[in-house]
Amino acid sequence: MTQFDYDLFVIGGGSGGVRAARRTAALGHKVAIAEEFRFGGTCVIRGCVPKKLFVYASQYSEHFEDARGYGWNVGETRFDWPTLIAAKDAEIDRLEQIYSRNIESAGAEILKSRAVLEGPNKIRLLATDRVVTAEKILIATGGRANPFADLPGAEHCISSNEAFHLKRLPERIVILGGGYIAVEFANIFHGLGVDTTLIYRGKRILQGFDDDLRLGLSDAMQAKGINIRCEDTIVRVEQKADGRFEAHLKSGDCLDADEVMLAVGRLPNTEDLGCDKAGVKLDHTGAVCIDEYSKTSAPNIWALGDVTNRLQLTPVAIHEAMCFVDTVFLNKPTVPDLETVPTAVFSQPEIGTVGLSEQVAAEQFPNVEIYSASFRPMRNILAGRNEKMLVKLVVDGASRKVVGAHVLGPDAGELAQILGVCVKAGLTKDDFDRTMALHPTAAEELVTIYQPSYRLLDGKRQDG
């Protein structure tokens, strides 16, 4: 019988890899987890957590403005970028230490090294040039920002990674991209007082989200002063003699900027990982190909999280890790459930969404009912803020099930988590209707829209 150094070897110390290592080690198996940078992965180190802290910081400019309408004299305000960076770094350090302690307390071995595949059961640790063996291997190396290397002058640009570590806050920034990362950073920088321009080659930002949310957010961002230029792109970036940059656009315009940020998607971290040596197949994007149980083409290697082409969300990676352990070590084959996953865009105003957009529902159901309301939330009235909130329910007219729920406005992400339970449970519009409203709240609109705003019959809108 073949003897291995480890029962499980995990490559990658992000949320998915750490959960798999901890849970497997807690079952009594010999587990090692290798991480070349810092534990916590994209979410904790360079993604969700620091981004949300920046979002909170950027919201205070509007909070100070709104306070006057409620009788507060805030006085002169001043934002200090180094203070935010230091506080953010301290919190990330704290979280990273928690991750490491949790791994060790579960009994897994931490290896601070880049690890690459040398074969179906072999892993090379580059820090020591040592080769170890494992009966089972889990690839959880995550993803990275697309460097967009084909863009002339890309070397002058930053990604979301560098945005968290800038030495100074830019006066002007140009951001290329129209996805949630680009949109969130556009709102962050604008809220911190930066002259912000967002460039997107598509017709409207946030492709894949419900069209009403896309339009509502775009209008709100532009009303705040964010310059959104759709159906355009950057063709080259040049550095000027003073150290600043010029972003040359396809339209022929040239924009001055202290920083140019590229937020044009993410790539899986499989480069030089040794997948070919181990027999692990990759798709055309470089992502690891897996079956429904997260198994790769190699007999003893699995993969999960952003390195695959599933949903690139931290809770999804953690869920996949739990399913992996159930399947491989507890003899309970479990397929990750990726249906009806709630998500949020931490823009200003915020987006929270779960289930089908109106457009997708119209393709799947012959009779779709749309219940929507647009209104100024109470918190905006005395503040004198004209920004509106949108709530929208997408209902299958035949079964009456709520198949999509979408919110644009304050705390939309928090609402989406609760709405996710409702949509996941298959609640009907009648269930919503017979739920008592909680007054006065913005969320009460979700249970007080009794008549459909319009219907979609075979994809065609029917008003009234």
C-alpha positions in Angstrom: 0.0 0.0 0.0 1.4 3.4 -1.1 2.3 5.7 1.8 1.8 9.4 1.4 3.1 12.4 3.4 -0.4 13.8 3.7 -4.0 12.6 3.3 -4.9 16.0 1.8 -2.8 18.7 0.5 -4.5 22.1 -0.1 -2.9 24.6 -2.5 -4.1 28.1 -1.6 -5.0 29.8 1.7 -8.2 31.6 0.7 -11.6 31.1 2.2 -12.3 27.9 0.3 -9.0 26.2 0.9 -8.8 27.2 4.5 -12.3 25.8 5.2 -11.5 22.5 3.5 -8.2 22.1 5.3 -9.7 22.9 8.7 -12.7 20.7 8.4 -10.7 17.7 7.0 -8.0 18.1 9.7 -10.7 18.2 12.4 -11.9 14.8 11.2 -8.5 13.4 12.1 -6.8 13.4 8.7 -3.2 14.6 8.1 -3.6 17.8 6.2 -1.2 20.5 4.9 -2.1 23.8 3.4 0.4 25.9 1.4 0.1 29.6 0.8 2.7 31.7 -0.9 1.4 35.1 0.3 -1.0 35.7 3.1 -3.9 33.6 4.5 -7.3 35.0 3.8 -7.2 35.0 0.0 -8.7 37.6 -2.3 -11.7 38.3 0.0 -9.8 39.1 3.2 -6.5 40.5 1.8 -7.4 42.3 -1.4 -11.1 42.1 -2.0 -14.4 42.0 -0.1 -13.2 43.1 3.3 -10.9 46.0 2.5 -13.3 47.1 -0.2 -16.2 47.2 2.2 -14.1 49.3 4.7 -13.3 51.7 1.9 -17.0 51.8 1.0 -17.9 52.8 4.6 -15.2 55.5 4.5 -16.5 56.9 1.3 -20.1 57.2 2.5 -19.3 59.7 5.2 -19.2 62.6 2.7 -22.9 62.1 2.0 -23.7 61.4 5.7 -22.2 64.8 6.6 -24.2 66.5 4.0 -27.4 64.8 5.0 -26.9 65.6 8.7 -27.6 69.3 8.1 -31.2 68.5 7.2 -31.6 66.9 10.5 -30.4 69.8 12.5 -26.7 68.9 12.9 -24.0 71.4 12.3 -21.1 69.2 11.3 -18.6 71.9 10.7 -15.5 71.6 8.6 -14.5 68.1 7.6 -11.2 66.7 6.3 -10.4 63.2 5.1 -6.9 61.7 5.7 -6.0 58.9 3.4 -3.0 57.5 5.4 -5.3 57.1 8.5 -7.7 55.0 6.5 -4.9 52.9 5.0 -3.3 52.2 8.4 -6.7 51.3 10.0 -7.5 49.0 7.1 -4.1 47.3 7.3 -4.5 46.7 11.0 -7.8 45.0 10.5 -6.5 42.8 7.7 -3.6 41.8 9.9 -6.0 40.8 12.6 -8.1 38.7 10.3 -5.1 37.0 8.8 -3.9 36.0 12.3 -7.3 34.5 13.0 -7.2 32.5 9.8 -3.8 31.1 10.7 -4.8 30.3 14.3 -7.9 28.5 13.2 -5.9 26.3 10.8 -3.4 25.4 13.4 -6.0 24.7 16.1 -7.7 22.3 13.7 -4.5 20.4 13.4 -3.5 21.2 9.8 0.1 22.0 8.9 0.8 25.5 7.5 3.4 25.7 4.8 4.4 29.2 3.8 5.5 28.5 0.3 4.3 28.5 -3.3 3.3 25.0 -4.2 3.1 23.5 -7.7 2.0 20.2 -9.0 4.8 17.8 -9.9 2.5 14.8 -10.7 -0.8 13.2 -9.8 0.3 12.9 -6.1 3.3 15.1 -5.9 3.7 18.7 -4.9 6.9 20.8 -5.0 7.3 23.5 -2.4 9.3 26.2 -4.1 10.5 27.9 -0.9 12.5 24.8 0.1 12.6 23.0 -3.3 11.1 20.0 -1.4 8.7 17.5 -3.0 5.9 16.0 -0.8 3.2 13.5 -1.6 -0.5 13.5 -0.9 -3.2 11.0 -1.4 -5.6 13.8 -2.4 -4.9 17.3 -3.6 -7.2 20.3 -3.6 -6.5 23.3 -5.8 -7.8 26.5 -4.3 -5.5 29.1 -5.7 -8.2 31.6 -6.6 -7.9 34.3 -9.2 -6.2 37.6 -9.9 -7.0 40.9 -11.7 -6.7 40.8 -15.4 -3.5 42.8 -16.2 -4.9 43.7 -19.7 -1.3 43.4 -20.9 -2.2 44.0 -24.5 -3.1 47.6 -23.7 -0.2 49.9 -24.6 0.8 51.6 -21.4 -0.8 48.9 -19.1 2.4 49.0 -17.0 1.4 52.5 -15.9 -2.0 51.4 -14.6 -3.2 50.0 -11.2 -5.6 47.2 -10.5 -7.9 46.8 -7.4 -4.9 45.3 -5.7 -2.8 48.5 -5.8 -5.8 50.6 -5.0 -5.7 49.4 -1.5 -2.1 50.5 -1.0 -1.8 53.9 -2.8 0.6 56.2 -1.0 -1.6 59.2 -1.7 -5.2 59.7 -2.7 -5.4 60.8 -6.4 -7.1 64.0 -7.4 -8.3 62.4 -10.6 -8.8 58.8 -11.6 -9.9 57.0 -14.7 -11.3 53.5 -14.3 -11.7 51.1 -17.2 -14.5 48.5 -16.7 -18.2 48.2 -16.1 -18.5 45.3 -13.7 -19.1 45.4 -10.0 -15.4 46.0 -9.1 -15.1 49.0 -11.4 -18.5 50.4 -10.3 -17.7 50.0 -6.6 -14.3 51.7 -6.9 -15.8 54.5 -8.9 -18.2 55.2 -6.1 -15.5 54.8 -3.4 -13.1 57.3 -5.0 -15.9 59.7 -5.8 -17.1 59.6 -2.2 -13.6 60.4 -1.0 -13.5 63.5 -3.2 -11.7 62.2 -6.3 -12.7 63.4 -9.7 -13.8 60.1 -11.2 -14.4 58.9 -14.7 -15.7 55.4 -15.5 -15.0 54.1 -19.1 -17.0 51.0 -20.3 -17.2 49.6 -23.8 -20.7 48.3 -23.3 -24.0 50.2 -23.6 -24.7 50.1 -19.9 -22.7 49.2 -16.8 -23.2 46.0 -14.8 -24.1 43.6 -17.6 -26.0 40.6 -16.3 -27.9 42.5 -13.6 -31.6 43.5 -14.0 -31.9 46.4 -16.4 -33.9 48.6 -14.1 -31.1 48.3 -11.5 -28.4 49.1 -14.1 -30.2 52.2 -15.4 -31.2 53.4 -11.9 -27.6 53.1 -10.6 -26.1 54.7 -13.7 -28.4 57.7 -13.4 -27.7 58.0 -9.6 -24.0 57.9 -10.1 -24.0 60.5 -12.8 -26.3 62.7 -10.7 -23.6 62.6 -8.0 -21.0 63.8 -10.5 -19.3 60.5 -11.6 -18.5 60.7 -15.3 -19.7 57.5 -17.0 -18.7 57.1 -20.6 -20.2 54.0 -22.2 -19.5 52.5 -25.6 -15.9 53.7 -25.3 -12.6 52.3 -24.2 -9.0 53.1 -23.5 -6.6 52.4 -26.4 -3.4 53.5 -24.7 -2.0 55.1 -21.5 0.9 57.5 -21.5 2.9 58.9 -18.7 3.6 62.7 -18.8 6.7 64.5 -17.7 5.1 65.4 -14.4 4.4 61.8 -13.5 0.7 62.0 -14.2 -1.0 60.0 -17.0 -3.0 60.5 -20.2 -5.7 58.0 -21.0 -6.4 58.0 -24.7 -9.8 56.8 -25.7 -11.2 55.1 -28.8 -13.5 58.1 -29.3 -10.4 60.3 -29.7 -10.6 62.0 -26.3 -7.7 62.2 -23.9 -8.2 62.3 -20.2 -5.7 63.5 -17.6 -5.4 61.4 -14.5 -3.3 60.8 -11.4 -4.1 57.1 -11.6 -5.6 54.9 -14.3 -7.3 51.7 -12.9 -8.0 48.6 -14.9 -11.0 46.6 -13.7 -11.6 44.4 -16.7 -12.3 41.0 -15.2 -10.2 38.4 -13.4 -8.1 35.4 -14.4 -7.7 32.0 -12.6 -4.4 31.4 -10.9 -3.3 28.4 -12.8 -0.2 29.8 -14.6 2.9 27.7 -13.9 0.9 25.6 -11.4 1.9 22.3 -13.0 -1.5 21.3 -14.1 -0.2 19.7 -17.2 2.2 17.5 -15.2 -0.7 16.2 -13.0 -3.1 15.7 -15.8 -5.5 18.5 -14.8 -7.3 19.9 -17.7 -7.9 23.7 -18.1 -10.6 25.5 -20.1 -9.9 28.3 -22.7 -9.7 30.9 -19.9 -7.2 28.9 -17.9 -9.7 27.8 -15.3 -9.6 24.3 -13.9 -12.2 22.0 -15.5 -14.3 20.2 -12.9 -17.3 18.0 -12.6 -20.4 18.6 -10.5 -18.5 17.3 -7.4 -15.5 19.6 -8.0 -13.3 16.8 -9.3 -10.8 17.5 -11.9 -9.7 15.3 -14.8 -7.0 13.8 -12.5 -8.2 10.9 -10.4 -7.1 12.3 -7.0 -7.3 16.1 -7.5 -10.2 18.5 -6.9 -10.6 22.2 -7.3 -12.9 24.9 -6.0 -13.4 28.6 -5.7 -12.3 31.3 -8.2 -9.7 29.0 -9.9 -12.8 27.3 -11.5 -15.4 28.8 -13.7 -18.2 28.7 -11.1 -19.5 31.7 -9.3 -16.6 33.9 -8.1 -18.0 34.6 -4.6 -16.5 33.9 -1.2 -19.5 32.2 0.3 -19.6 30.0 -2.8 -16.0 28.8 -2.3 -16.8 28.1 1.4 -19.9 26.1 0.4 -17.9 24.2 -2.2 -15.3 23.3 0.4 -18.0 21.9 2.7 -19.4 19.8 -0.2 -15.9 18.6 -1.0 -15.3 17.3 2.5 -18.7 15.7 2.6 -18.1 14.0 -0.7 -14.5 12.9 -0.3 -14.0 12.3 3.4 -17.5 11.6 4.8 -18.8 9.4 2.0 -21.8 11.8 1.5 -21.7 12.8 -2.2 -22.9 16.4 -2.3 -23.2 18.7 -5.3 -22.8 22.4 -4.5 -26.1 24.2 -4.8 -25.5 27.3 -6.8 -29.0 28.2 -7.6 -30.5 31.4 -6.3 -27.3 32.9 -4.9 -27.9 36.4 -3.5 -25.3 39.1 -4.3 -24.7 42.8 -3.8 -22.9 45.7 -5.4 -21.7 48.0 -2.8 -22.2 51.1 -4.9 -23.9 54.3 -3.7 -26.8 53.6 -3.9 -26.3 50.0 -3.2 -27.6 47.0 -5.2 -29.0 43.8 -3.7 -30.3 41.1 -5.9 -31.3 37.4 -5.9 -32.8 35.1 -8.5 -33.8 36.0 -12.0 -33.7 39.4 -13.7 -36.8 40.5 -15.6 -35.0 39.8 -18.8 -34.0 36.2 -17.9 -37.4 35.4 -16.4 -39.1 36.5 -19.6 -37.0 33.9 -21.5 -37.9 31.1 -19.1 -41.6 31.7 -18.3 -44.4 32.5 -20.7 -46.2 34.7 -18.1 -44.2 36.9 -15.9 -45.6 39.5 -13.4 -43.4 42.5 -12.4 -44.1 44.3 -9.1 -42.0 47.4 -8.7 -42.0 50.6 -6.7 -39.7 53.6 -7.0 -39.7 56.2 -4.2 -37.6 58.5 -2.0 -36.8 56.6 1.1 -37.7 58.5 4.3 -34.1 59.1 5.3 -33.6 61.2 2.1 -36.6 63.6 2.8 -35.2 65.9 5.5 -31.8 65.5 4.0 -33.0 67.1 0.8 -31.6 64.2 -1.2 -33.5 63.4 -4.4 -32.1 60.0 -4.8 -34.7 57.3 -5.2 -35.0 53.7 -4.1 -36.2 50.8 -6.3 -37.7 47.5 -5.1 -38.8 44.9 -7.7 -40.2 41.4 -7.5 -40.2 39.1 -10.5 -43.0 36.6 -10.3 -43.8 33.5 -12.4 -47.4 34.2 -13.3 -48.4 30.5 -13.4 -47.0 29.3 -10.0 -47.0 32.7 -8.4 -43.5 32.0 -7.1 -41.2 35.0 -6.6 -38.3 34.0 -8.9 -36.4 37.3 -8.6 -36.0 40.1 -6.1 -34.0 43.3 -6.7 -33.3 46.3 -4.6 -31.5 49.6 -5.4 -31.1 51.8 -2.4 -29.8 52.0 1.2 -28.9 48.7 2.8 -29.9 46.8 -0.3 -27.3 44.1 0.4 -28.8 43.5 3.8 -32.2 43.1 2.3 -30.9 40.8 -0.4 -29.7 38.3 2.2 -33.2 38.1 3.7 -34.8 38.0 0.3 -32.5 35.2 -0.6 -34.1 33.1 2.0 -37.5 33.9 0.6 -36.7 33.2 -3.0 -34.7 30.0 -2.1 -37.7 28.7 -0.1 -39.9 29.2 -3.1 -42.2 31.6 -1.5 -45.1 33.0 -3.6 -46.3 36.5 -4.1 -49.3 35.5 -2.0 -46.8 34.7 0.9 -45.4 38.2 0.5 -48.9 39.8 0.4 -50.1 38.2 3.6 -46.9 39.2 5.5 -47.7 42.2 7.7 -45.8 45.4 6.7 -43.3 46.9 9.2 -43.9 50.6 9.2 -42.1 53.0 8.6 -39.5 51.1 6.6 -38.4 51.2 3.0 -38.6 47.3 3.0 -42.4 47.4 3.7 -42.8 48.2 0.0 -41.9 44.6 -0.7 -45.1 43.4 0.9 -47.5 46.2 -0.1 -47.3 46.1 -3.9 -50.5 44.2 -4.4 -51.1 44.7 -8.2 -48.5 44.0 -10.9 -46.9 47.0 -12.4 -46.9 45.2 -15.7 -46.8 41.7 -17.2 -44.6 40.0 -19.8 -46.6 37.5 -21.9 -44.3 35.5 -24.2 -41.7 38.2 -23.6 -43.9 41.1 -24.7 -44.8 43.8 -22.1 -48.5 44.2 -21.3 -49.3 47.3 -19.2 -52.3 47.5 -16.9 
